[in-house]
Amino acid sequence: MHHIDVQVLNAALAWAEEHPVWLCTVLRTFGSSPRPPGAMMVIRSDGRYCGSLSGGCVEESFIARIGDDIFSLPSQIVRYGDGGFEPDQALPCGGALDILVEKLMPGKASLGYLRQMMSALTGPHSVVKALTIPEPCRSLLPGGYLSRTHTQVQGANIVLTLCAPPRVVIAGLSSVALYCANFAQALGFETLVCEHREDVLLNLADQLDDSVKLIKQFPASYLEREGCHSGTAILSLTHDPRIDDLTMMEAVNLPAFYIGAMGSQNNSLRRKERLVRIGELNPEEINRIHAPIGMDIGSKTPAEIALSIMADVVSHKNGLMGSPQDKEGAS
């Protein structure tokens, strides 16, 4: 699936040329909520909308209030549940959510504002957005990459840090790589697969999810030319030293938060020896490589191995980090 908040901003940009739009962002959730802080939805006065705030629990009520022009200020906070508006359907576990509602009038100012936010959701940098209720946004400044959108609410002052989704770059197609790519896409990662081998492309490429970006290039060449941002995991999953070794040699020069190559303990040791001998990698660079890759869950099948890999990637993305040398992973 395409990152849903990019879809929201694309719709807002299309509509804000001629229509007022209400840009709605989940600020805080209490208890259980189907959508996390930072989730967005855009609505027109005629009821057209894109995105979701709660997975269907509050949208109908919200759209009706937009039509009644209840949300007429440049910005305001609206609560559903816990003393606020009643949701259409009860939020899970009696949860509640606070929503920032911004009314954007049609024209160049709103389009420029939306484009700046779009740049954060599609690029390697975040955008820090600050406003004071009920005024419009007062500051929209670039910041460093973060792994997720952050929200801060102190009284009437709101600061949101918007950023692109994390990325997975998979070097080479294999049965494990197919599962990893499709798992990564379902988990919300921007997912890229680099594959240059014509016979592999012919047999495996059509099994990728439509939203996975297929790059028909040698993986190491792609990484050397394009690099990556710090929210990237680089996975080499072919068992082919010509691909895996060169991918690792390029990956250790990049700010990726996770680098890993598939192989047994013995094969991984031999790869590291080659990387030191031929690639002249130093101990710090070698220690960045997860090999064997993934969590040790006793995985045997391609799907189980991919699950162990993506579980480890998510663990590191979420800050539950450990040295690659402290564990045994997938074969």
N, C-alpha and C positions, 0 to 999 in steps of 0.2 A: 504494500500500500504506500502511496505517496504520503509524506509527512502531513498530517491533517491540518496543522496550523499554517503550513505553506498554502494549502488549499484555501483556508479561511482568508488569508491576506490577498491571495490572487482574486478571490471573489470581491473583497472590499475594494481593491484597486479598480476592478471593472465597474463596480456600482458607484463609487464615490465621484466619478466624473460628472454624473448628472443627478444623483440621489443623495439625500442624507443617509448615513449608515450609523448603526450602533455597534461599536466594537466592544465585546464583552470578554472579560478575562477572569478565570477563577483565581482568587487571591488566597483564600484559606479554606481548608476543609476541617471539619470537626467530626469525630467518629469515622465511619466508613463512607467513602464517596467514590463513584465509578470513574471520575475524571480528576487528575491531579492538579495542584496549583500550576498556573501558567497556561492551562488549556483555554482555547479561544473559540469564539463563535461570533459571526457577523450577521446582522439582521437589517433588512430594509423595512420601511414603513408599510409596504404592501404584504409583508409576511414572508417574503423570500429569505432564506437563511442558508448559511453554510457553517459546519462545525457542530460542536456539542459541548454543553457545560456539565451534563450529569448523566449522559447515556439515556436520556429520555424522561428523567424524573421531573424536570422543571421547565423544559423547553416550551411546551404549549402555553403554560401560564406566562412565561417570559415574553413570548411573541405577542400574546394578547395585550399585555401591558404596553409594549412598544406601540402597537396600533392605537391604544388609547392615549398616547403621548404622555404617559406617566413619567418616563425617563427623559426629561427635557433639558436637564443641566448639562454643561460640557463634560462633567464627570461626577459620579456618585458611587457609593457602595451599597449594594442590595444584598440582603441576607434571605436565604431560603432555609426554613426549618429553625428550631430553637428560638421562637418568638418573632421570626421574620415572616415573609410570605409563605403560605402553605404550598408545598410542591404538588404537582399533578399526581405523582406516585410517591409513597413514602421513601425517603432516602434510606439506604441499607443501614441497619443497626441504629436507627434514630439519628443519623448524621445530619450535619448542617453545612452550608457553604456560603462564603462571602464572595460576591462577584463585583468586579470593577466594571462599570458601564460608562463608556465614552461616546458622546454624540458628536459625530464628525460631519460637518456641512460639506456639500460638494464643492470641488475646486482644487486649485494647485496646492494650497497649504495642506489639505488633508492627504492628497496624493503623495506629496513629498514625505509627509510623516509616515505613511504606510510603507513607502519604499525603503525608508531607513530601517524600519522593523523587519521588512523582508530580507534585507541584507544580513541581518543577524541570524535568521533562520536558514540561510542558504550558504553562509560563508564561514571562514575560520575564526571570526571574532564575535564577541557578544555586543549587545547594545544595552546600556543602562538607562532606563526610562524612569523619570521622577516627575511626580505631580502632587498637588495639594488640592484635595476636594474642597469646593466644587469647580475649581479652575481647570482649564485644559493642561495638557502636558507642558511642563516648563523646561525640561531638559532631556535630551536624547543624545547620549555620548557613547563612543565606542569603548569597549573594554576587552580584556583577555578572554580566551575561550573557557567556558564552563561546561560541565557534562550535563547540566540540566538547568531549566529556568528557575531562578530564585525570586521569591517575593518577600518584601518587608513592609509591614503595616504598623505605623506608629501614629495613632489618632487619625488625623486627616492627611498625614504625609505617607505617600506610597512610593516605594522604589521596586521596580521589576528589572531583573536582568534576563534578557532574552537571548537565546543561543540556538545554534543548529543542533540537530540530533546527533548522537554519537555515530561513528562510522566504522564499518568493518570492510577491510580490503582483503579479499581472498586470492591468493596466488595459485592459480591452476585449478582446473576442475577435476574432481574425483567423486566417487560415491559419497564420501564423507563431506566433501566440499559442497555438494548439492544440498544435503541436509543442513549444513551450517548456514549457507546462504539463505535458505528459506526460513530457518529458525530466526536468524538475525533480523530478517525483514519483519517477521511477526512480532519480534521484541522491540521494534521501533528504531532499529539502526538503519541509517543510510547504508546500503549494501552494494559493493562493487566487486565484480569478479574479473580478474585478468587472466586471459587464456589465449595463447597464440597457436596452439597445435590444431591443425585443421581436422585431423581424425577425431580428436577429443571433442572439438566443437560440433562436429557432425553427429556424434553419438549422444552427447550429454547436454548441450546448450538448451535444447527445447524443454528440458525438465526444470529449468529455473523459473521461479515466480516472475511474472511479467514486470514487476516493479524493481527487480534486481537489475542493476546496470552492468551490462556485459561489455568489457573493454578487450578488444581483440589485439592485445599487445603482450610482449614478453613482460612478466610481472616486474622484474628488477628494473627494466628500462622505464616502465611507467612510474615507479617510485622515484627513480633518479630524476626524472623530468618534472613530475607533478608534486612530489613530497606529500605531506599530510599535516593535519592539525593535531593538537594534543589529545583530542577526543577520538582517536583512531586506534583500532586493533588491527594488526597485520597478521594474517594466518596463512601459512604455507602448508598445503595438505595433499601433496602429490606422491610422496615417496620417491621423487626423482631428484637426485642431488643437483642436477644442472639447473633446476628451478628453485628448489628449496634453499640450497646453499647461497646462491646469488641473491635471492630475496632477503635472506637474513643479513647478508653483507650490506645491502642497501638500507634495510629497516633500522639497524642499530644507529644509523646516522640521523634518524628522524625522531620527532618528539612523541611518537605513538605511546599510549599508556600500556599497551599489551602487544608483545611480539612472540609468536610461537610457531613451531614446526612439528609436524606429525612424525612419529617413529617410536620404535621400542627403546628401552633403556640402552641397549647395546648400539643400535643405530644412531641414537641421539649422541652418545659419547663419541662415536666415530665422526659424526658431523661436526661436533665442537672441536675435535682435534684438527679436522680439515680447515675449519674457519680460523683457527689460530695459526696453522702452518701456512695455508695458502692465502687466506684473507687478512692475516695479521691483525685479527681482532684481539683487543686487550681484555683482561679479566672482567672489567666493569661492563664492557659490551657483551661478553659471553653471558654474564649473569643476568642480562636483560631478557635473554631468550628462554621461553618456556618450552623445554624439550626434555622429556616427553610433554606434550601439550595437554591441557585440560585437567579436570579434577579426577582423582582416582575413585571411580564408582563401579569398578569391575566391568567396564563397558567392553562389549565384544562386537556387536553389529555396527554398521555405519551410522545408523540413527542414534544408537547409544553413545558412540564416540563423539558424534557432533553435539549431542546433549551435554556431555561432560566438558567439551570445549567451550560452548556458549555459556554454560553455568560459570565457568572460571572467568570468562571475559566479563560477564555481568557482575560477578563478585568484585573484580578489580575496578570496574567502572564505578561501582557504588562504594569504593573506598575500603573494602575488606581485603587489604593487600597482604601478601606474604612473598618471600623470596621464591623465584621459580625453582631454586634448588632444594626447597624445603618439602617437596611433594613429588609423588610419582603420578603421571597422568595417563592419557590415552595412548594406545600403541599406534 
